[in-house]
Amino acid sequence: MLEPSIRSKLIAIVGESWFKDDMEALVSYSYDATPMQQALPDGVIFPSTTQHVSDILKVANEHRIPIIGRGAGSNLCGGTVPLEGGLVMVMNRMNKLIEIDTDNLTATFQTGLNTKQFHLAVENLGLFYPPDPSSMIISTLGGNIMECAGGLRGLKYGTTKDYVLGLEAVLPNGDIIRTGGKLYKDVAGYDLTKLLVGSEGTLAIITEATVKLIPAPKYKKTMVAHYKDLNSAARSVSAIVGNRIIPATLEFLDNATIRVVEGFNKIGLPVDMEAILLIEQDGLDESVVEKDIVEIVRICKEQGAVEVKMAADAAEAEKLMLARRSALSTCARIRPTTILEDATVPRSKIADMVVAINDIAKKYNVQICTFGHAGDGNLHPTCTTDARDEEEIHRVEMAFEEIFEAAINLGGTITGEHGVGVMKAPYLEWKIGEAGIEIMKGIKKAFDPNNIMNPGKIFAKQSRKRVVISHGSR
């Protein structure tokens, strides 16, 4: 528990109603969407202004109190679990949409704003903000920025980091800084904006952001391609992009995922297929969209698709996209614990990666469904298990360790969009090496010499020993 004098200082900043340290509140903010990660904070605080955030950080820095910035807690890397106690700073009161600037095609908002609400506000003006994480109905834009969220449209449009132009952030000592602005060109010094995006709350608290918008695509076509084997689906992905076509969405579901999703949604997915690709193309020119779709259908059939079905209307298209967006929630119905990861490989290695995942699942006798963003190589192997079964959980952990190893061997990475947090911290050195870790620690120390910002995340107390394991490729 916090000392009474510190507690009084914090209450004086936000008001008694917006500081909580009763057990109900502490338990409520002791976990996020990540399974098997939980730790009690010492308090929960709800600022409503940037000055509040600054004043809170000054108190925390003086007394060496950990600060864990939090939006909706929808992350999957344990990023907002208060591992070392301290204060969970909930940003949801700071949820104003400050401006949509149609002249400069930018929007400025407080970071507690809900992602879906922001999308709707922008789209009502005929504009478009492409990053679309699957958690967008509940997630906050600040959380998206801190984790550099991706989504289904990443292949064509990029991820969160490609849209953030400027930030207002509060440093651990309480100093308020502004980076960037309504500028598409700005090379004045180090790019602090890009450094803070994806920093997982370990360097500063972001209170406001300015992002770029683009004109909304007027036309859209959606289709699904069915495959009897994984390699045909993977070849289709490479061939589509190789033919200089960049779909808005190019998603992959393996047979295990197809069965689970169809079992719940009943939308007519082919449960006898080894894989399906969900493909969507959009644009401002209808003829270009139509031309791309015709060419995509040709490529899929040429590469071995058994059948290609076009969505008849917007409602059917939405059902197809629901098949992908609901993959995690439908998998979660199978068993008490669902662990979703996001190993990423070059798109040409997707089939190799899926084969490796399936081999690893058989080796450790665990159930894994694989789906993800085939167009950018970001796969989500998802294990359904039971956290109460310690022996099985050990097998699950060993399986994921080999999955990360397989991804790196194929030229990939341990995380494409979920972030490092606590879940991937033991494996970060595998990807970036010891020198890379030391450089990152130096940046962390320059921003946060007292290590109060989200301690225990990104940097593991001890890295996992890497055991090189070979998985055959096809």
Buried (B, 14 or more C-beta within 10 A) or exposed (E): EBEEEBBEBBBEBBEEEBBBBEEEBBEBBBBBBBBBBBBEBBBBBBBBBBBBBBBBBBBBBBBEBBBBBBBBBBBBBBBBBBBBBBBBBBBBBBBEBEEBEEEBBBBBBBBBBBBBBBBEBBEEEEBBBBBBBBBBBBBBBBBBBBBBBBBBBBBBBBBBBBBBBBBBBBBBBBEBEEBBBBBEEBEEEEEBBBBBBBBBBBBBBBBBBBBBBBEBBEBBBBBBBBBBBBBBBBBBBBBBBEEEBEBBBBBBBBBBBBBBBBEBBEBEBBEEBBBBBBBBBBBEEEEEBBBBBEBBBEBBBEBBBBEBBBBEEEEBBEBBBBBBBBBBEBBBEBBEBBBBBBBBBBBBBBBBBBBBBBBBBEBBEBBBBBBBBBBBBBBBBBBBBEBEBEEBBEBBBBBBBBBBBBBBBBEBBBBBBBBBBBBBBBBBBBBBEEEEBEEBEEEBEEBBEBBBBBBBBBBBEEBBEEEEEEBEEE
